[in-house]
Amino acid sequence: MLSPSTRLAPSEGHLIGLVRRAAGGSEAALEELYRAFEEPVYGLAQRILRDEKAAEEATVELFQRLWTRAATFDPERGKVLAWVLTMTRSTALEHLRTRRREEVRRVPLDDAVEFALDAPGPLTSAASGETAAKVDAALRALPREQERLLRAAFFGGQSYSEVAEVFGQPLGTVKTRIRAGLAALRHALAPEGEFA
């Protein structure tokens, strides 16, 4: 048995014939295309996705697409391998985009808000470390619900209506709690004697 590196590559004419037979419904032709292109398809998917399981899924999907799109192949527009690898790249990139969207959706709101605080934001850029620490301490001293709403609105970049939707609270309640929290922050951060 020949190793993959010594296996003879099918000629372009043979590959075109296989694609045409696959377009006509030949499972044997699809199987032969799979054997011919499994390694380069999986290799490209692995380089793009950097995940074995995701690369395997993309490889399976690619050959399903090849099966359903075989009739669209035009040998005058390029070689079979180029067509297959172009479809592989598109398939792998779709998997990558889907995975990234799912990862973003999986982050709980509390974690997302805390993550936003780790990145330099308007508060961190505008204030010294000492002032930022005072603001953070004042926020933590608020009732938990006010703190969460303020962090979501001001550090999470959400509008009041988005905050209301995420927390499942009426918009008026959210606005009232945020106003009360801001007033408490103003009082806590005011210079000594200002509110005496």
Secondary structure, 3 states (H helix, E strand, C coil): CCCCCCCCCCCHHHHHHHHHHHHCCCHHHHHHHHHHHHHHHHHHHHHHHCCHHHHHHHHHHHHHHHHHHHHHCCHHHCCHHHHHHHHHHHHHHHHHHHHHHHHHHHCCHHHHHHHHHHCCCHHHHHCCHHHHHHHHHHHHHCCHHHHHHHHHHHHCCCCHHHHHHHHCCCHHHHHHHHHHHHHHHHHHHCCCCCCC
